[in-house]
Amino acid sequence: MEISELLMQAANLMLTGMVGVFIFLSILILAVKGLSKISASEQSPEQPKVKAKSRRSDTTAVPAPHVAAISAAIAQFRQNN
């Protein structure tokens, strides 16, 4: 085989592969778009329920005796180190 025949065969093989990949990707894109349209039409648009924000500042606040104990522990740690 001559080099020109080998180059022609390589170009033919490359072109065939590229066309095959292009066709596969085109079919894949069309399938995904079709499935997204089907799933979008089946779902009814629902309004998300908005919950009222409750104020829980008293339940999440640290009690005063705990704050005093933590402050005393920090002061003692700083004196020792």
LINFENFEN-V270747 format. One record per residue. RES is the residue in three letters. SS is DSSP state (H for helix, E for strand, - for the rest). OMEGA is omega as a letter, one per 30 degrees, with the letter a starting at -180 (NA if undefined). Layout:
# LINFENFEN-V270747
RES;SS;OMEGA, RES;SS;OMEGA
This chain:
# LINFENFEN-V270747
MET;-;l, GLU;-;a, ILE;H;a, SER;H;l, GLU;H;l, LEU;H;l, LEU;H;l, MET;H;l, GLN;H;l, ALA;H;l, ALA;H;l, ASN;H;l, LEU;H;l, MET;H;a, LEU;H;l, THR;H;l, GLY;H;a, MET;H;l, VAL;H;l, GLY;H;l, VAL;H;l, PHE;H;l, ILE;H;l, PHE;H;a, LEU;H;l, SER;H;l, ILE;H;l, LEU;H;l, ILE;H;l, LEU;H;l, ALA;H;a, VAL;H;l, LYS;H;l, GLY;H;l, LEU;H;l, SER;H;l, LYS;H;l, ILE;H;a, SER;H;l, ALA;H;a, SER;H;l, GLU;H;a, GLN;-;l, SER;-;a, PRO;-;l, GLU;-;l, GLN;-;l, PRO;-;l, LYS;-;a, VAL;-;l, LYS;-;l, ALA;-;a, LYS;-;l, SER;-;l, ARG;-;l, ARG;-;a, SER;H;a, ASP;H;a, THR;H;a, THR;H;a, ALA;-;l, VAL;-;a, PRO;-;a, ALA;H;l, PRO;H;l, HIS;H;l, VAL;H;l, ALA;H;l, ALA;H;l, ILE;H;l, SER;H;l, ALA;H;l, ALA;H;l, ILE;H;l, ALA;H;l, GLN;H;l, PHE;H;a, ARG;H;l, GLN;H;a, ASN;H;a, ASN;-;NA
